């Protein structure tokens, strides 16, 4: 019938992969040829900082920064979250009310901004525990309880 069997398709696929792989050189798929005798890869000029990068000091700096930022969290952060929720809800309202006029840029921008802000500014920070210690409503704004359940519980 001219239709290849599944085993023939697998055979053709493997042959094609072998042909593609054999035509590639190390320089086209890797940064450094593993057979090269160079003990250290040559870094581009803009990557020279990597040679002297102190990972232990960087780790300590990041830990200290995280501790400092955590200490500075408070009611201003909750007010900011509430403001972002208000603007997000306003976008949802505008988008919902204007989508009845057919395809239009106002509804598209408002609904996409609503969706984007809910995921990137509200859910993301909540799911990473950004409001665990400061928000008064611990049942909603906690990383282990956020977005679980339905609207009625």
Secondary structure by P-SEA (a helix, b strand, c coil): cccccaaaaaaaaaaaaaaaaaacccccccccccccccccccccccccccccccaaaaaaaaaaaaaaaaaaccaaaaaaaaaaaaaaaaaaaaaaaaccccccaaaaaaaaaaaaaaccccaaaaaaccccccccccccccccccccccccc
